[in-house]
Amino acid sequence: MTAATSILPAGLYATLPLWPLFGALLVGLWIALRVKPERAHWPVVLGVLVSAALAVTLFFDLQRQYAAAPETHAGGFVYSVYNWISLGQPASLEHNQWLAVNFYFDGLTGVMLLFVTVVSLMVVLYAVGYMRDHHGHPERGYERFFAFLGVFVFSMITLVLAGNFVLLYLGWELVGLCSYLLIGFYYGKPAAAAAAKKAFIVNRIGDFGFALGIFSLYWFLRPYVQPGENPLDYAVVFKYAQHLATAQIGGMSQATLVSLLLFCGAIGKSAQFPLHVWLPDAMEGPTPVSALIHAATMVTAGVYMVARCTPIFGLSPLALDVVLAVGMVGAVLTATMAMAQYDLKRILAYSTISQLAFMFVGLGCGVPDSAVFHVFTHAWFKALLFLGAGSVMHAMGGIIDARKFSGLRHVLPQTYAVMWVGCLALAGFPLLAGFWSKDEIVHAAFERHAAVGIIMLATAGLTAYYTFRMFFLCFHGPLRLPAEAGEHPHESTTMIRPLWVLAGGAVLAGYLGVSFGGPASESFLAIFRPHGLIHDFLHHSTIGHPEHGHGGLWLLYLSAGVALAGIALAWLRYGAAPVADPDARALGGLWRLWHAKYFVDEVYDALFVRPLRALGRLFFNTDNYGVDGVIWLVTAVPRGLGFALHYLQRGALQAYALSMVIGLVAILVLWSWWT
């Protein structure tokens, strides 16, 4: 695709991030003018709506252009807004190097923007009903909440559209800031405030490595960049990336070092082991936040970044092995954690971590197209499940513990229907969205190694099992309601409508990436391939190729059978929504280990949190009693002299005159003696 042949002007596509930002600014003006808050959501709703319309147009524009001439339009195009920071001398501006504000449009951009904007729109519409009480009155901070949502969508679109690593990092940190603000929205609640701080601090660990990776890229490639080239633009970095494979530093290639540092950022932002601990606690924020930031958009930023940087990661087999290993460990650990939880949002949070780990397995296996496809389908059904859990929570008076209610299909029929669709998609039920994309990764895993494939297939079975364990506990069995639900629990029409749109995505999204002309692994539409810069690399690399085949139809049928078996087993054990958990009895200590999340939080608390707090108290006491004590001693001498001499300063003029005479006589005596 080129700017000249696009349906809409490239400059119009470049306004994509601005509309939600304008909406957020208008909400701020709304607050300043003290306008009634009931309609404060409209600026953000309209802003996200415009961005979603542009993103949908861009998606099909890119698809049309690429399908018409794959080789001509594989490279995408860059739209430069303005040069931001000069890296050269003012006297040589014609050959200057810049850090620019520029946007990169290719197939990967189109896929990401499509679900980021459309899912965000559904979440914003859902929040209009969710952020109100049972009488329809807005909650306290209603305007602030929608302003934060607008800034978040702006930040995420900026991250995806960025044409260089500096702008990518800016969007990366902005979504982290918005995450902190939205998780801690109920800042008067200690658990929410603690969760916001935890998310912010844990992400800083990964982001520090990410920043070092960007600095390393600049430093390593600086000798090769020509005058007039912007050194951190994607096109420039990937053009000279081959030099990273041959140069060594500390016993490893520069490509390995840069890839591992960049991957640190992905581990933090996408909540992968061992930095996964912030995401379950982030469920303390409002449910729309859980759906938007921690299921559909922000946590996918790490997957997007690694996919975008395939030309760098592909130069290091060791880095790809690390990505694969982290993905495998995270997928298994968090799937087992999800099997032993009762809080609906926390079950879905661990499920999100496990599904993101699936995506990293795809990246580690060298099939970024499959990973991106799973990012796309996962966004629809996971946002649906989170918002469905929010509908349950809203009807149950804030209760989200599956042990306290059952049989909700009788009182929440529409929520039951959409949750059923979402659970089927997450479980990998045949012909739904999750089935197609998850099968892609399972195929790639078997191609990498049989053991990897078996582990991922088993994890897919666990996913089906714990998903329908949650579903049956909530919606089947006898009707049991908590006292907080009141006498007539009901669904909110405003909240239900967006769920049906997401349910449609959970069913149909997979068909944008498959056809019936062959196995799913061989029939991706070109738009799903991270073509452009990555497309060019894959065509000259051994790590992957767009026309990959991963083992034939038998794996497709096996994957479907595993999903159905997981659902059937969940029905046998939880179909009647038993009050006593059969898994807790059967698995004993293993179940308790899963329920305690492998005691990872407790280990971190003992190894890091408590020692750092003790060190902080030591420094605090040192400051109070050490530094302050030294300062007191230093100042003691002048203070003592002042105290001793203040008796001479009593305001008596006769005494001052006598002192002057005595001093003058003393000077004369000394002078005569000296001479």
C-alpha positions as CSV (number, residue, x, y, z in Angstrom):
1,M,0.0,0.0,0.0
2,T,1.1,3.5,-0.7
3,A,-0.3,6.8,0.6
4,A,-1.2,7.8,-3.0
5,T,-3.4,4.8,-3.6
6,S,-5.3,4.7,-0.3
7,I,-9.1,5.2,0.0
8,L,-8.7,8.1,2.4
9,P,-5.8,10.6,2.6
10,A,-2.9,9.3,4.7
11,G,-3.1,12.5,6.7
12,L,-6.7,11.6,7.8
13,Y,-5.5,8.2,9.0
14,A,-2.8,10.0,10.9
15,T,-5.5,11.7,13.0
16,L,-6.5,8.3,14.4
17,P,-5.0,8.9,17.9
18,L,-6.3,12.5,18.2
19,W,-10.0,11.9,18.4
20,P,-10.1,10.1,21.7
21,L,-7.6,12.7,23.1
22,F,-9.9,15.5,22.0
23,G,-12.8,13.7,23.7
24,A,-10.8,13.4,26.9
25,L,-9.9,17.1,26.8
26,L,-13.6,18.0,26.2
27,V,-14.5,16.0,29.3
28,G,-11.9,18.0,31.2
29,L,-13.6,21.2,30.0
30,W,-16.9,19.6,31.0
31,I,-15.6,19.3,34.5
32,A,-14.2,22.8,34.6
33,L,-17.5,24.3,33.5
34,R,-19.3,22.3,36.2
35,V,-21.8,20.8,33.7
36,K,-24.0,18.0,34.9
37,P,-22.0,14.7,34.7
38,E,-24.8,12.6,33.2
39,R,-23.7,13.2,29.6
40,A,-20.0,13.5,30.2
41,H,-19.3,10.3,28.4
42,W,-20.4,11.6,25.0
43,P,-17.1,13.4,23.9
44,V,-15.1,10.2,24.5
45,V,-17.8,7.9,22.9
46,L,-17.8,10.1,19.8
47,G,-14.0,10.4,19.7
48,V,-13.5,6.6,19.9
49,L,-16.3,6.1,17.3
50,V,-14.5,8.3,14.8
51,S,-11.2,6.5,15.4
52,A,-12.9,3.1,15.1
53,A,-14.5,4.2,11.7
54,L,-11.1,5.3,10.4
55,A,-9.4,2.0,11.7
56,V,-12.0,-0.2,10.0
57,T,-11.5,1.8,6.7
58,L,-7.8,1.5,7.1
59,F,-8.0,-2.3,7.7
60,F,-10.0,-3.0,4.5
61,D,-7.9,-0.4,2.6
62,L,-4.7,-2.3,3.4
63,Q,-6.3,-5.6,2.6
64,R,-7.6,-4.3,-0.8
65,Q,-4.3,-2.9,-1.7
66,Y,-2.2,-5.9,-0.6
67,A,-4.6,-8.4,-2.3
68,A,-4.4,-6.4,-5.6
69,A,-0.6,-6.3,-5.7
70,P,1.2,-8.2,-2.8
71,E,4.7,-7.4,-3.9
72,T,4.1,-3.7,-4.7
73,H,2.3,-3.0,-1.4
74,A,4.1,-5.3,1.0
75,G,6.2,-2.5,2.4
76,G,3.5,-0.3,3.8
77,F,4.2,3.4,4.0
78,V,5.4,6.0,6.5
79,Y,3.5,9.2,7.2
80,S,5.8,11.9,8.8
81,V,4.0,14.4,11.0
82,Y,7.0,16.5,12.0
83,N,10.6,16.3,13.1
84,W,10.7,16.3,16.8
85,I,14.3,16.2,18.3
86,S,17.4,17.0,16.3
87,L,20.4,14.8,16.7
88,G,22.7,16.8,14.5
89,Q,24.2,20.3,14.2
90,P,22.0,23.3,13.1
91,A,24.5,24.1,10.4
92,S,23.9,20.8,8.6
93,L,20.1,20.4,8.7
94,E,20.0,19.0,5.2
95,H,21.9,16.0,6.4
96,N,20.5,16.0,9.9
97,Q,19.3,13.0,12.0
98,W,16.0,13.4,13.8
99,L,13.8,11.7,16.2
100,A,10.5,12.2,14.3
101,V,6.8,11.9,15.0
102,N,6.0,9.5,12.2
103,F,3.4,6.7,11.7
104,Y,3.9,3.4,10.0
105,F,1.0,1.8,8.2
106,D,1.1,-1.9,7.2
107,G,-0.9,-5.0,7.7
108,L,0.2,-5.5,11.3
109,T,-0.9,-1.9,12.1
110,G,-4.2,-2.5,10.4
111,V,-5.0,-5.6,12.4
112,M,-4.0,-4.1,15.7
113,L,-5.9,-0.8,15.2
114,L,-9.1,-2.7,14.1
115,F,-9.6,-4.5,17.3
116,V,-8.1,-1.9,19.6
117,T,-10.6,0.8,18.4
118,V,-13.7,-1.3,17.9
119,V,-13.3,-3.2,21.2
120,S,-12.5,0.1,23.0
121,L,-15.7,1.5,21.5
122,M,-17.8,-1.4,22.9
123,V,-16.1,-1.1,26.3
124,V,-16.8,2.7,26.4
125,L,-20.5,2.1,25.5
126,Y,-20.7,-0.6,28.2
127,A,-19.1,1.7,30.8
128,V,-21.9,4.2,30.3
129,G,-24.3,1.7,32.0
130,Y,-21.7,0.1,34.3
131,M,-20.5,3.3,36.0
132,R,-24.0,4.1,37.3
133,D,-25.9,2.9,40.4
134,H,-29.2,1.0,40.4
135,H,-31.0,4.3,40.1
136,G,-29.2,5.4,37.0
137,H,-27.1,8.1,38.7
138,P,-23.4,8.4,37.7
139,E,-20.9,7.2,40.2
140,R,-18.6,9.7,41.8
141,G,-15.7,10.4,39.4
142,Y,-17.8,9.5,36.3
143,E,-16.3,12.3,34.2
144,R,-12.7,11.5,35.4
145,F,-13.2,7.9,34.4
146,F,-14.2,8.6,30.8
147,A,-11.4,11.2,30.5
148,F,-8.9,8.5,31.5
149,L,-10.4,6.1,29.0
150,G,-10.0,8.6,26.2
151,V,-6.3,9.2,27.1
152,F,-5.8,5.5,27.3
153,V,-7.2,4.9,23.8
154,F,-5.1,7.7,22.5
155,S,-2.0,6.2,24.1
156,M,-2.6,2.7,22.7
157,I,-3.3,4.0,19.2
158,T,0.0,6.0,19.4
159,L,1.9,2.9,20.4
160,V,0.5,0.9,17.5
161,L,0.9,3.6,14.9
162,A,4.5,4.6,16.0
163,G,7.0,4.5,13.2
164,N,10.1,4.6,15.4
165,F,11.2,3.2,18.8
166,V,11.0,6.5,20.6
167,L,7.4,7.1,19.8
168,L,6.7,3.5,20.6
169,Y,8.3,4.0,24.0
170,L,6.2,7.1,24.6
171,G,3.0,5.3,23.9
172,W,4.2,2.4,25.9
173,E,4.7,4.5,29.0
174,L,1.5,6.4,28.5
175,V,-0.6,3.2,28.6
176,G,1.3,2.3,31.7
177,L,0.3,5.6,33.3
178,C,-3.3,5.2,32.2
179,S,-3.3,1.7,33.7
180,Y,-2.2,3.1,37.0
181,L,-4.9,5.7,37.0
182,L,-7.7,3.4,36.0
183,I,-6.7,0.4,38.3
184,G,-6.6,2.9,41.2
185,F,-9.8,4.7,40.1
186,Y,-11.4,3.7,43.4
187,Y,-8.4,5.3,45.2
188,G,-10.3,5.4,48.5
189,K,-10.2,1.6,48.5
190,P,-6.9,0.3,49.9
191,A,-6.8,-2.8,47.7
192,A,-7.3,-0.7,44.6
193,A,-4.6,1.8,45.6
194,A,-2.2,-1.1,46.4
195,A,-3.0,-2.8,43.1
196,A,-2.3,0.4,41.1
197,K,1.0,0.8,42.8
198,K,1.9,-2.8,42.2
199,A,1.1,-2.7,38.5
200,F,3.1,0.5,38.1
201,I,6.2,-0.7,40.0
202,V,6.3,-4.2,38.4
203,N,5.9,-2.7,34.9
204,R,8.8,-0.4,35.7
205,I,11.1,-3.4,36.1
206,G,10.3,-4.6,32.6
207,D,10.3,-1.1,31.1
208,F,13.8,-0.5,32.4
209,G,15.0,-3.4,30.3
210,F,12.9,-2.1,27.3
211,A,14.5,1.3,27.6
212,L,18.0,-0.2,27.7
213,G,17.2,-2.2,24.6
214,I,16.2,0.9,22.7
215,F,19.4,2.7,23.9
216,S,21.5,-0.4,22.8
217,L,19.9,-0.3,19.4
218,Y,20.9,3.3,19.0
219,W,24.4,2.7,20.2
220,F,25.1,-0.4,18.3
221,L,23.7,0.8,14.9
222,R,24.9,4.4,15.2
223,P,28.1,3.7,13.1
224,Y,26.1,2.3,10.2
225,V,23.4,5.0,10.0
226,Q,23.9,7.4,7.1
227,P,23.5,11.2,7.2
228,G,19.8,12.1,6.7
229,E,18.5,8.8,8.1
230,N,16.6,8.8,11.4
231,P,18.5,6.3,13.6
232,L,15.6,4.8,15.5
233,D,13.0,4.6,12.7
234,Y,11.8,1.1,12.1
235,A,12.9,1.1,8.5
236,V,16.4,2.3,9.4
237,V,16.9,-0.1,12.3
238,F,15.7,-3.2,10.3
239,K,17.8,-2.1,7.3
240,Y,21.0,-2.4,9.4
241,A,19.8,-5.1,11.8
242,Q,22.0,-7.8,10.2
243,H,25.1,-6.1,11.7
244,L,23.7,-7.1,15.1
245,A,24.0,-10.8,14.3
246,T,27.8,-10.6,13.7
247,A,29.0,-8.2,16.3
248,Q,29.6,-9.7,19.8
249,I,29.3,-8.2,23.3
250,G,29.9,-10.1,26.5
251,G,30.0,-13.4,24.8
252,M,26.7,-13.0,22.9
253,S,25.7,-11.4,19.8
254,Q,24.4,-7.8,19.9
255,A,21.1,-9.2,18.4
256,T,20.7,-11.5,21.4
257,L,21.4,-8.7,23.9
258,V,19.0,-6.3,22.3
259,S,16.3,-8.9,21.8
260,L,16.4,-10.0,25.5
261,L,16.3,-6.4,26.7
262,L,13.4,-5.6,24.5
263,F,11.7,-8.8,25.7
264,C,12.0,-7.6,29.3
265,G,9.5,-4.9,28.4
266,A,7.2,-7.4,26.8
267,I,7.3,-9.6,29.9
268,G,6.2,-6.7,32.1
269,K,3.6,-5.2,29.8
270,S,2.1,-8.6,28.8
271,A,2.2,-9.9,32.4
272,Q,4.4,-13.0,31.7
273,F,6.1,-15.0,34.3
274,P,7.9,-13.9,36.4
275,L,6.4,-10.4,36.2
276,H,2.8,-11.7,35.9
277,V,1.8,-10.9,39.5
278,W,0.4,-7.4,38.8
279,L,-2.4,-8.5,36.4
280,P,-4.7,-10.5,38.8
281,D,-4.5,-7.7,41.4
282,A,-5.4,-5.2,38.7
283,M,-8.9,-6.6,38.7
284,E,-9.6,-4.3,41.7
285,G,-10.3,-1.6,39.0
286,P,-13.7,-1.2,37.4
287,T,-14.7,-4.1,35.1
288,P,-14.5,-2.0,31.9
289,V,-10.9,-1.3,32.8
290,S,-10.3,-5.1,33.2
291,A,-11.8,-5.7,29.8
292,L,-10.1,-2.8,27.9
293,I,-6.7,-2.6,29.4
294,H,-6.0,-6.0,30.9
295,A,-7.6,-8.3,28.3
296,A,-8.0,-6.7,24.9
297,T,-5.4,-3.9,24.4
298,M,-2.7,-2.9,26.8
299,V,-1.4,-6.4,27.6
300,T,-1.2,-7.2,23.9
301,A,1.4,-4.4,23.5
302,G,4.2,-6.8,24.4
303,V,3.1,-9.3,21.7
304,Y,2.8,-6.5,19.2
305,M,6.3,-5.2,20.0
306,V,8.0,-8.6,19.6
307,A,6.0,-9.3,16.3
308,R,7.1,-5.8,15.0
309,C,10.7,-6.6,16.0
310,T,10.8,-10.0,14.3
311,P,13.7,-8.8,12.1
312,I,15.7,-8.4,15.3
313,F,14.5,-11.4,17.3
314,G,14.9,-13.6,14.2
315,L,18.6,-12.9,14.2
316,S,19.0,-14.6,17.5
317,P,18.0,-18.3,18.0
318,L,18.8,-18.0,21.7
319,A,16.3,-15.0,22.0
320,L,13.6,-17.0,20.3
321,D,14.2,-20.0,22.6
322,V,13.9,-17.7,25.6
323,V,10.6,-16.3,24.2
324,L,9.3,-19.8,23.7
325,A,10.4,-21.0,27.1
326,V,8.8,-18.1,28.9
327,G,5.6,-18.6,26.9
328,M,5.4,-22.3,27.7
329,V,6.1,-21.8,31.5
330,G,3.6,-19.0,31.7
331,A,0.9,-20.9,29.8
332,V,1.0,-23.9,32.1
333,L,1.5,-22.2,35.4
334,T,-1.3,-19.7,35.0
335,A,-3.7,-22.2,33.5
336,T,-3.4,-24.3,36.6
337,M,-3.8,-21.2,38.8
338,A,-7.1,-20.4,37.0
339,M,-8.4,-23.9,37.8
340,A,-8.4,-23.3,41.5
341,Q,-9.9,-19.7,41.7
342,Y,-13.5,-18.6,42.4
343,D,-13.4,-14.8,41.7
344,L,-14.7,-14.6,38.1
345,K,-12.4,-11.7,37.1
346,R,-9.3,-13.4,38.6
347,I,-10.1,-16.6,36.7
348,L,-10.3,-14.5,33.5
349,A,-7.1,-12.6,34.5
350,Y,-5.1,-15.8,34.8
351,S,-6.7,-17.0,31.6
352,T,-5.5,-13.8,29.9
353,I,-1.9,-14.4,31.0
354,S,-2.1,-18.0,29.7
355,Q,-3.5,-16.9,26.3
356,L,-0.8,-14.3,26.0
357,A,1.7,-17.0,26.8
358,F,0.2,-18.9,23.8
359,M,1.0,-15.9,21.6
360,F,4.6,-15.8,22.8
361,V,4.9,-19.5,22.1
362,G,3.9,-18.7,18.5
363,L,6.5,-15.9,18.4
364,G,9.1,-18.2,19.8
365,C,8.3,-20.8,17.1
366,G,8.9,-18.2,14.4
367,V,5.3,-17.7,13.3
368,P,4.5,-14.1,14.2
369,D,1.5,-14.2,11.8
370,S,-0.2,-16.9,14.0
371,A,0.6,-15.0,17.2
372,V,-1.0,-11.8,15.7
373,F,-4.0,-13.8,14.6
374,H,-4.5,-15.1,18.2
375,V,-4.1,-11.6,19.5
376,F,-6.9,-10.5,17.2
377,T,-9.4,-13.2,18.0
378,H,-8.6,-13.2,21.7
379,A,-9.5,-9.6,22.0
380,W,-13.1,-10.2,21.1
381,F,-14.0,-13.1,23.3
382,K,-11.9,-12.1,26.3
383,A,-13.4,-8.6,26.3
384,L,-16.8,-10.3,26.0
385,L,-16.1,-12.5,29.0
386,F,-14.8,-9.7,31.2
387,L,-17.8,-7.5,30.4
388,G,-20.1,-10.5,30.9
389,A,-18.5,-11.0,34.4
390,G,-19.1,-7.3,35.0
391,S,-22.8,-7.8,34.1
392,V,-23.0,-10.6,36.7
393,M,-21.2,-8.4,39.3
394,H,-23.5,-5.5,38.6
395,A,-26.6,-7.7,39.0
396,M,-25.2,-9.4,42.1
397,G,-24.6,-6.2,44.0
398,G,-20.8,-6.3,43.6
399,I,-20.4,-10.0,44.4
400,I,-18.1,-11.8,42.0
401,D,-17.3,-15.0,44.0
402,A,-18.7,-18.0,42.2
403,R,-19.3,-19.8,45.5
404,K,-22.0,-17.4,46.5
405,F,-24.4,-17.8,43.6
406,S,-25.5,-20.3,40.9
407,G,-28.2,-20.9,38.4
408,L,-28.0,-17.3,37.1
409,R,-29.3,-18.4,33.7
410,H,-32.8,-18.0,35.2
411,V,-32.4,-14.3,36.1
412,L,-29.7,-13.2,33.6
413,P,-30.7,-14.9,30.3
414,Q,-28.9,-12.6,27.9
415,T,-25.7,-12.5,30.0
416,Y,-25.9,-16.3,30.1
417,A,-26.1,-16.5,26.3
418,V,-23.2,-14.2,25.5
419,M,-21.0,-15.7,28.2
420,W,-21.8,-19.1,26.7
421,V,-20.5,-17.9,23.3
422,G,-17.4,-16.3,24.9
423,C,-16.6,-19.4,26.9
424,L,-16.9,-21.6,23.8
425,A,-14.6,-19.3,21.9
426,L,-12.0,-19.3,24.7
427,A,-12.2,-23.1,25.0
428,G,-11.4,-23.5,21.4
429,F,-14.8,-24.9,20.4
430,P,-14.7,-25.9,16.7
431,L,-15.4,-23.2,14.1
432,L,-15.4,-20.3,16.7
433,A,-12.7,-17.6,16.6
434,G,-10.5,-19.1,19.3
435,F,-10.4,-22.5,17.6
436,W,-8.8,-21.2,14.4
437,S,-6.1,-19.0,16.0
438,K,-5.2,-21.4,18.9
439,D,-4.9,-24.3,16.4
440,E,-2.4,-22.2,14.4
441,I,-0.1,-22.0,17.4
442,V,-0.5,-25.7,18.4
443,H,0.5,-26.6,14.9
444,A,3.5,-24.4,15.0
445,A,4.4,-25.9,18.4
446,F,4.4,-29.4,17.1
447,E,6.5,-28.4,14.1
448,R,9.1,-26.9,16.5
449,H,9.2,-30.0,18.7
450,A,6.7,-32.8,19.7
451,A,7.2,-32.0,23.4
452,V,6.3,-28.4,22.9
453,G,3.2,-29.3,20.9
454,I,2.0,-31.8,23.6
455,I,2.5,-29.2,26.3
456,M,0.5,-26.6,24.4
457,L,-2.2,-29.1,23.5
458,A,-2.6,-30.1,27.2
459,T,-2.8,-26.4,28.2
460,A,-5.5,-25.9,25.6
461,G,-7.4,-28.8,27.3
462,L,-7.0,-27.1,30.7
463,T,-8.3,-23.9,29.2
464,A,-11.5,-25.6,28.1
465,Y,-11.9,-27.2,31.5
466,Y,-11.4,-24.2,33.8
467,T,-13.4,-21.9,31.5
468,F,-16.5,-24.1,31.7
469,R,-15.9,-24.9,35.4
470,M,-16.4,-21.1,35.9
471,F,-19.4,-21.1,33.5
472,F,-21.3,-24.0,35.1
473,L,-20.6,-22.7,38.7
474,C,-22.2,-19.4,37.8
475,F,-25.1,-20.2,35.4
476,H,-26.1,-23.8,36.1
477,G,-27.4,-25.7,39.1
478,P,-30.1,-24.4,41.4
479,L,-30.8,-20.7,41.7
480,R,-28.8,-19.2,44.6
481,L,-28.4,-15.5,45.0
482,P,-26.4,-13.4,47.5
483,A,-28.2,-11.0,49.8
484,E,-26.5,-8.1,48.0
485,A,-28.4,-8.9,44.8
486,G,-31.7,-7.8,46.2
487,E,-35.1,-9.4,45.4
488,H,-35.1,-8.8,41.7
489,P,-31.6,-8.9,40.1
490,H,-31.7,-7.8,36.5
491,E,-29.6,-6.9,33.4
492,S,-28.8,-3.5,32.2
493,T,-29.8,-2.9,28.6
494,T,-27.0,-0.4,28.1
495,M,-24.5,-2.9,29.2
496,I,-25.9,-5.9,27.2
497,R,-26.0,-4.3,23.8
498,P,-22.2,-4.1,23.3
499,L,-21.9,-7.7,24.5
500,W,-23.8,-8.9,21.5
501,V,-21.4,-7.1,19.2
502,L,-18.5,-8.7,20.9
503,A,-20.2,-12.1,20.8
504,G,-20.5,-11.6,17.0
505,G,-16.7,-11.0,17.0
506,A,-16.1,-14.1,19.1
507,V,-17.9,-16.2,16.5
508,L,-16.8,-14.6,13.2
509,A,-13.4,-13.0,13.8
510,G,-11.6,-16.2,13.0
511,Y,-13.1,-16.3,9.5
512,L,-11.1,-13.2,8.6
513,G,-8.0,-15.3,8.8
514,V,-9.1,-18.7,7.3
515,S,-10.8,-20.1,4.3
516,F,-12.2,-23.5,3.4
517,G,-9.7,-24.1,0.7
518,G,-7.2,-26.0,2.9
519,P,-6.0,-26.3,6.5
520,A,-6.3,-23.3,8.6
521,S,-2.5,-23.1,8.9
522,E,-2.2,-22.6,5.1
523,S,-5.1,-20.1,4.5
524,F,-4.4,-16.8,6.2
525,L,-5.5,-13.8,4.5
526,A,-2.5,-11.6,3.7
527,I,-3.7,-8.8,6.0
528,F,-2.9,-11.0,9.0
529,R,0.6,-11.4,8.0
530,P,2.9,-8.9,9.7
531,H,4.1,-8.0,6.2
532,G,5.9,-4.9,5.2
533,L,9.3,-4.8,6.9
534,I,8.6,-8.2,8.6
535,H,7.3,-9.7,5.4
536,D,10.5,-8.9,3.7
537,F,12.5,-10.4,6.5
538,L,10.5,-13.6,6.6
539,H,11.0,-14.2,2.9
540,H,14.7,-14.3,3.5
541,S,14.8,-16.0,6.8
542,T,14.8,-19.6,8.1
543,I,12.7,-18.9,11.2
544,G,9.3,-18.7,9.4
545,H,7.5,-18.3,6.1
546,P,4.0,-17.1,5.4
547,E,3.2,-20.3,3.6
548,H,3.9,-22.6,6.5
549,G,2.3,-26.0,7.0
550,H,2.3,-27.6,10.4
551,G,1.3,-31.2,10.2
552,G,-2.0,-31.7,8.4
553,L,-5.7,-31.9,9.3
554,W,-5.2,-34.6,11.9
555,L,-3.9,-32.0,14.4
556,L,-7.0,-29.8,13.7
557,Y,-9.3,-32.7,14.7
558,L,-7.1,-33.6,17.7
559,S,-7.2,-30.0,18.9
560,A,-11.0,-29.9,18.5
561,G,-11.3,-33.2,20.4
562,V,-9.2,-31.9,23.3
563,A,-11.4,-28.8,23.6
564,L,-14.6,-30.9,23.6
565,A,-13.1,-33.3,26.2
566,G,-12.3,-30.4,28.5
567,I,-15.8,-29.1,28.2
568,A,-17.3,-32.6,28.8
569,L,-15.2,-33.2,31.9
570,A,-16.1,-29.8,33.3
571,W,-19.8,-30.7,32.8
572,L,-19.4,-34.0,34.6
573,R,-17.8,-32.4,37.6
574,Y,-19.5,-29.0,37.8
575,G,-22.6,-29.2,35.7
576,A,-24.8,-29.2,38.8
577,A,-22.8,-26.3,40.4
578,P,-21.9,-28.2,43.5
579,V,-21.3,-26.2,46.7
580,A,-18.3,-28.4,47.7
581,D,-15.6,-28.2,45.0
582,P,-14.9,-31.7,43.7
583,D,-11.4,-30.7,42.5
584,A,-10.4,-29.4,45.9
585,R,-11.3,-32.8,47.4
586,A,-9.7,-34.9,44.6
587,L,-6.4,-32.9,44.2
588,G,-5.8,-32.0,47.8
589,G,-2.4,-30.3,48.3
590,L,-1.9,-29.8,44.6
591,W,-5.2,-27.9,44.4
592,R,-4.2,-25.8,47.4
593,L,-0.9,-25.0,45.7
594,W,-2.8,-23.8,42.6
595,H,-5.3,-21.9,44.7
596,A,-2.3,-20.1,46.5
597,K,-0.9,-19.2,43.0
598,Y,2.2,-21.3,43.8
599,F,2.9,-18.8,46.6
600,V,4.7,-16.5,44.1
601,D,3.4,-13.4,45.8
602,E,4.6,-14.6,49.1
603,V,8.0,-15.5,47.8
604,Y,8.4,-12.1,46.2
605,D,7.2,-10.4,49.4
606,A,9.9,-12.3,51.4
607,L,12.7,-11.9,48.9
608,F,12.1,-8.4,47.6
609,V,9.3,-6.4,49.3
610,R,10.2,-6.8,52.9
611,P,14.0,-6.4,52.4
612,L,13.4,-3.3,50.3
613,R,11.0,-1.9,52.9
614,A,13.6,-2.6,55.7
615,L,16.3,-0.9,53.6
616,G,14.0,2.1,53.1
617,R,13.4,2.3,56.9
618,L,17.2,2.1,57.4
619,F,17.7,5.0,55.0
620,F,14.9,6.9,56.7
621,N,16.4,6.4,60.1
622,T,19.8,7.2,58.8
623,D,18.5,10.4,57.4
624,N,16.7,11.3,60.7
625,Y,19.4,10.2,63.1
626,G,22.6,10.0,61.0
627,V,22.6,12.8,58.5
628,D,20.5,15.1,60.7
629,G,22.9,14.3,63.6
630,V,26.0,15.2,61.6
631,I,24.4,18.4,60.6
632,W,23.5,19.2,64.2
633,L,27.1,18.6,65.2
634,V,28.5,20.8,62.5
635,T,26.1,23.6,63.5
636,A,26.8,23.2,67.2
637,V,30.0,25.3,67.2
638,P,28.5,28.5,65.7
639,R,25.3,28.0,67.8
640,G,27.5,27.6,71.0
641,L,29.5,30.8,70.1
642,G,26.3,32.7,69.5
643,F,24.9,31.5,72.8
644,A,28.0,32.6,74.7
645,L,28.3,36.0,73.0
646,H,24.6,36.9,73.1
647,Y,25.1,38.2,76.6
648,L,27.3,41.0,75.1
649,Q,24.6,42.2,72.9
650,R,22.1,43.7,75.3
651,G,21.4,47.0,73.6
652,A,23.4,49.1,76.2
653,L,25.2,51.9,74.3
654,Q,27.5,52.7,77.2
655,A,28.8,49.1,77.2
656,Y,29.3,49.2,73.4
657,A,31.3,52.4,73.7
658,L,33.4,51.0,76.6
659,S,34.1,47.9,74.5
660,M,35.2,49.9,71.6
661,V,37.7,51.9,73.8
662,I,39.0,48.7,75.3
663,G,39.5,47.2,71.9
664,L,41.2,50.3,70.5
665,V,43.6,50.4,73.5
666,A,44.4,46.7,73.0
667,I,45.1,47.2,69.3
668,L,47.5,50.1,70.1
669,V,49.3,48.1,72.7
670,L,49.8,45.2,70.3
671,W,51.0,47.5,67.5
672,S,53.6,49.2,69.7
673,W,54.8,45.8,71.0
674,W,55.0,44.4,67.4
675,T,57.0,47.4,66.1
